[in-house]
Amino acid sequence: MVDGNSGRSNTGFFITEEKALAKVQRKISKLVKGTPERAKALKAVQRVHEKIANKREDFVQKMSLGLIRTYDLITFEDLNVKGVTKKSLPRKTYRRYSME
């Protein structure tokens, strides 16, 4: 998003949850498939993913509401996404800054 006056940026919701996700995924990798312990660990992974999704949704809702209250006119641009993603940034880094 390009907005020279807003000063808003990506809040890093994925960065904060990345360690928790890695921890539960490591736990799953050590468990035997089909066991109740693995099913419980899978639910933990689902909860972390749901938490990330909820944070993203909350960020988008707050950002859009702030834009609507701030500006009278909002325009959209048809952007060549494939051209933008061919930058030299690693995928993980690009994902972190893609909502700025």
C-alpha positions in Angstrom: 0.0 0.0 0.0 1.3 3.4 -0.9 0.3 6.3 1.3 2.8 9.0 1.9 0.9 10.7 4.7 -0.2 7.8 6.8 2.9 6.6 8.6 1.3 3.2 9.0 3.3 0.1 8.3 3.1 -3.6 8.6 2.7 -4.5 12.3 4.8 -7.7 12.0 2.0 -10.0 13.1 3.7 -13.0 11.5 7.1 -12.2 12.9 5.8 -12.5 16.5 4.0 -15.7 15.9 6.8 -17.3 13.8 8.7 -18.7 16.8 5.5 -20.2 18.3 4.7 -21.8 15.0 8.2 -23.2 14.6 8.1 -24.7 18.1 4.8 -26.6 17.6 5.8 -27.7 14.1 9.1 -29.2 15.5 7.0 -31.0 18.1 4.8 -32.5 15.4 7.8 -33.7 13.4 8.9 -35.9 16.4 5.5 -37.5 16.9 4.3 -40.7 15.3 1.5 -40.3 12.8 -2.0 -41.5 13.9 -1.4 -41.0 17.6 -3.5 -38.9 19.9 -0.5 -36.8 20.9 0.1 -35.9 17.2 -3.6 -35.0 16.8 -3.3 -32.7 19.8 -0.2 -31.1 18.4 -1.9 -30.6 15.1 -4.6 -28.7 16.8 -1.9 -26.5 18.4 -0.6 -25.7 14.9 -4.1 -24.9 13.7 -4.6 -22.5 16.7 -1.3 -20.7 15.9 -2.3 -20.4 12.2 -5.8 -19.1 13.2 -4.2 -16.6 15.5 -2.0 -15.3 12.6 -5.1 -15.1 10.4 -7.1 -13.2 13.0 -4.2 -10.7 13.5 -4.0 -10.2 9.7 -7.8 -9.7 9.5 -7.7 -7.2 12.4 -4.9 -5.3 10.8 -6.8 -5.1 7.4 -10.0 -4.0 9.1 -8.3 -1.3 11.2 -6.3 -0.1 8.2 -9.3 0.1 5.9 -11.4 1.9 8.5 -8.6 4.4 9.1 -8.3 5.1 5.3 -12.1 5.5 4.9 -12.2 8.0 7.8 -9.2 9.9 6.5 -9.7 10.3 2.8 -12.7 11.3 0.6 -11.5 9.5 -2.5 -9.6 6.2 -2.7 -8.3 4.8 -6.0 -6.8 1.5 -7.0 -4.1 0.6 -9.4 -3.8 -2.5 -11.6 -0.4 -3.7 -10.6 1.9 -6.3 -12.2 2.3 -8.5 -9.2 4.6 -11.0 -10.9 6.9 -8.2 -11.8 7.0 -6.9 -8.2 7.7 -10.3 -6.7 10.7 -10.8 -8.9 12.8 -8.6 -6.6 16.0 -10.0 -5.1 14.4 -10.2 -1.6 13.9 -13.6 -0.1 10.3 -14.8 0.0 10.1 -14.6 3.7 11.3 -11.0 3.8 9.0 -10.0 0.9 6.0 -11.5 2.7 6.8 -9.4 5.8 6.9 -6.1 3.9 4.2 -6.9 1.3 1.4 -5.1 3.3 3.3 -1.8 3.7 
